Amino acid sequence: MIIIKRRAYARAGLLGNPSDGYYGKTISVIVRNFYAEAVLYEWDQVELVLSQEDRSRFDSVYDLARDVRLHGYYGGIRLVKATIKKFVEYCQAQGIKLHERNFSIRYHSTIPRQVGLAGSSAIIVAVLRCLMDFYGVQIPQRVQPSLALAVETEELGIAGGLQDRVIQVYEGLVFMDFSRDKMENIHGYTCGVYEPLDLDYLPPLYLAYNTAIAEPTEVIHNDLRGRYLRGEPAVVEAMQKFADLAQQGRQALLERDWLTFGKLMDANFDLRRSILRLAPEHIEMVERARSVGVPAKFAGSGGAIVGLCPDDATFQKLKTEMAAIHCEVIRPHVRP
């Protein structure tokens, strides 16, 4: 029996987020410390095996309510179902005939949930990779992020942008341009321009997170989209500024100007704070990190922060400071 195992990793947005859903630009890096893995093998029926994250037992009614609030009513299994459906529809639209083979598929994830490290999209990308391998279907790399995004936005009604899916498909370090004039329609999906950057340009990073103060991405972003679509000047202008920060950050990386890159990261968070109501606990994470002299910004939508930390002495100070508010601090693994 052939067993197919495919992974997709967590990610940290370094600059430009959340402008990826608003014709902006971003820089993101893969975080190999955490991953989602899908396992697929031939079976007599199509079977989706529930994971430990698809809970049906709870310690109390309060535990159940919190789980639904964070993960929805169907856990991660809805992501698997929706990915399979979108994959089938893509193949039908491209005239690709799938072999009459059935399979059993399961997934598990080590990515901390709801802290902004792209755990949901990692499940989708891992499942998509399994399906492509199982059926021998080659989807262009540039299209895969857009297909993965459609799983959440079109099938499940979850707001999001392309950044997470791009970095999880391409891995490494990527500068992404979603400007209106750069977006192209390929096989029915809108795709941006994605530029992988050499990881040697990347300064030493830290990542801090706290799963106890997790908050779903849609809680952060839904109103933002409405404000943007209504043309609220502060939001529209902020999205252009986010894009400018990413463009400047690309140049700073190429010049190995880490001091400037760190200042841009701080500016990214300050701009975000000016247009969004952020959780006090998330703000405290950033402020405590900055108190030891390191830049800090959200890695995604809240609950995890990322920044530069070149020396080990400062890194140890950072760990001590963040431990006071129950945050884990790690060095992201970015290379294969």
N, C-alpha and C positions, 0 to 999 in steps of 0.2 A: 504493500500500500504506500502510495506517495503522499507524504504529509508536507504541505506548504505552510511555512511560517514567515510572516512578514511583519516588520516593525515600522512605526513612525514615532518620532521623538518629540519631546516638549520643545518649546521655543521661547525666546525672550525678544521682545521688540526693543530695539536700541534707540531708534529715533523715528519721528514722523507719525507714530500711531497716536490717535486713531484715524488718521486721514486716509487710510487705504480704502475705506468705503465711500470716500468723498472726493475722488479724483486727485488724491494727493500723492505723496512719495514716502517710502519707509525704508529703514534698514533693520534687518532682523537676523538673529543667529540661532542655530540649532542648539539644544541642550540635551546631550546624550545621557545625562544622569537619570532621566526618566523617559519611559516609553509606553506606548500602547502596542500590543502584539495580537495579531489575528492568526488563528490556526485553522486550516481548511484541509479536508481530505474527502475523497470520493465516497459517496453514500448512496443508499437506495432511494432516499427522498431528500428534499431540501430541508435541512434541520438547523435551526438556530438554537444553540445551547446557551442558557442563561449563565451569566457570570456572577461573581460575588457582589458586583455592584448593582445587579438587578434584584434588589432585596424584596423579600416577601415576609420577613420576620423582623420585629422591632422590639426594643426594650420597653417602649411605652408609646402612648398616643402622641406625646410630644416629639419623640424620636421619629415617628412616622411623619408627622407634620413637617419637621425640619428636613427630612430626606426628600419629601415631595417638593418642598420649596426650593431646594438646591438642585435636585436631579430630575424633576418632573415625575410624571406618573409611570413612565416606562423605562427609566434608567438608560443604560447605553444600548439596549437591544433595539430601540427605535432607530438609532443611528445605523446599526447593521442592516435592518430591514430597508431603510430609506436608501442606503448606498447600493444595495443589490438592485432595487427598483430603478434607480437612476442609471446604473451600469447597463441594465437590460435595455432601457429606453435609448441610451446613447448608441448601443450596438444596432438597435433597430433603425435608428435615424441614419446611421452610416452604412446600412445594408450589410451588416456583419451577421452571419448566421452562426449562432452558438451551438456547439456540439450538444447532443442530448445526453448530458451528464448531470447528475445531481451531487450534492455535497453536504457535508456537515461542517458548520463553522462556529467557532467560539472566539472569544476575545478576553483579554485581561489588560489592566493598565496599572502602571506604577506612578502615573502622573498625578500629583496632588490636585484634587478636584476643586473647581470653581475659584481658583486663585489667579487666573489669568495666564496660565501656561499652555493653553490650547489643547486640553485633554480631549475634548469632543472631536475636534478635527483630526487629531492623531488616530482615533479609532477609525474614522472614515477613511483616511489615507491608507492605513494598514489593511483594512478590508478590501479597498479598491485594488491594492497591489496583489492581494491573494487572488481576486477574481481575474485580473489581467493574466496572471501566471497560469491559473487553472484552465482558462479557456484559450490561452494563446493569443490574446488581443493586445495590440500595441496602441495605446492612446498617447498622442503627442505630449511630451512633458509639459509644454506650455499650456495645454488644455486641461491637464489633470487638476490643477488648483481650482479652476473655474467649475469643473464638474463636481469637485468635492464641496465647494461652497454652495452649489445649487442643492445639494442634499439637505443642507440646513435651511437655506432661505426659501426654497421652493417647496420642499416636501414637509418641513417641520415648522416653518414660519419663524425661524430664529434669525434675528438680525446679525450681520457680521460682514467682514471685509475679506479681501483676498490674501492679506499678509500671512496669516497663519498657515494657510494651505500652500502658499508658494514656498515658504521656507521648509515646510515639512516634506514637500515633494523634491525640492532642489537640494536641501540640506546645506551645511556649511554656513557661509555668511553671504547675504544677498541684499543688494540695493534694488528697490522696486519702484517703478514709475507707473503710476496709474492716471497720468494726465489724460484729459479727454482726447487730445490729438495723438496719444500713443496707444490708446485702447483699440484692439482689433477684434473682429468677429471671426473665430476659427471653429469650424464644425458646429456652428450654432451657439458658441460660448464666447463671452467677452473676455479678452485676455490683455494684460498689461505687458510691459517690457521689463524683463528680469535679468539683472547683471550680477552673476556670482563674483565675489571679491576674494582675494587670497587671504586666508586666515592669518597669515603672518602680519597683516596690517592691524590685526585686532589686539588691543591692549588687554592686560589681565582683568578679568571681570569677577564680580561677586553676584550672587543671587540670594535673596532672602525672601522667605514666605511663611505664612501662618495659616494653616487650614482651619483654625478655629474662627477666623473672621472672613470666611469665604463668602462670595456673593456672585450670583449668576451674571454672566455677561449681559444678558438681555435687560437686566435691571439697570445697568450702567448706561447702555447705548440706545434703548428704544426712543426715549424722548429727544435725545440728541439728533436722531435722524429726522424727526418731525420738525424740530427747530431749523434744521438745515434746509429741508424742503420748503419750509415757509419763508425762507430767505432772511432769517434773523442775521443782521449784519455782524454781530460779535462772533457767531458760529461760523459763518461763511469766511470771514477774514481769518479766523483761527485756523481753519483747514488749510488755507494758503500758507500761513506761517508755519504750520507743522511740516508741510511739504518743503518749505525753504530750509528748515532746520535739517531735514534729512539730506537735502542737496549739499548743504554746507558740511554736514557730517561725512558724506562720501569723500569730499575733497580733503577733509582733515585726516581721515583714515589713510588715504593714498599718500599723504605727506607725513604720516605717523605723528601728527600733531595731537597727542592724546589730551593735552591740557584743554585745547579748544573743544575737542570732542566731549570731554566731561562737562564743560560749561554749556554745551548745546543740550546735553541730557538734562541738566538742571532746568534749562529754559523750557524744554519740552514738558516737564511736569508742571512748572509754574503756569504755562499757558493752558494746560489741561484744567488746572485748578481754577483758572479764571472763568471758565465757561461751564463747569460741571459742579454739582454738589457732591463732594466726595465724602466717604465714610471717615469719621474722625480717627478710627483705628488705622486706616490706610495712610492717612496724612501723617500720623505719628511715626509710622515705619520710615517714611521718607525723612522726616525731621530728625529722627534719632540717627539715621545713617549719615546725614549731613553733619551732625554734631561732632563726628569723629574725623571730618575732613574729606569725605568721599562724595562724589556726585550720586544722585539717586533719582529714579523715575519709575513709574509703573512698568513692569514687564509686559503687562497686557491690560486687563480691565480692573485690576485691584486685587489685593491679597498677596501679591508678589512684587518685589522691586528688584531693579538691576542697576548696576553702576560700575565704575572703574575702581580698582583697588590694587595698585601695582606692587606694594610691598607686604610681606607677611606680618610685620609688626602691626600695621594698621588693620590688616585683616583680623588679627586676634582681638584688637580693640573693638572692632565692629561686631564680632561674634559675641563678645561680652555685653556690649550695649544692647544688641538686639535680643539677647537671651532674657533680658529684663521684661520684655513684652512677648515672650514665648515664640520668638521667630527662629526658625532654622536658617543658618547661613552656610552656603556652599560655594565652592569654585565650580562654575559650569564646565563640563567636558564638551568641547566643541569639535574635536577632531575624531575621525573614525578610529 
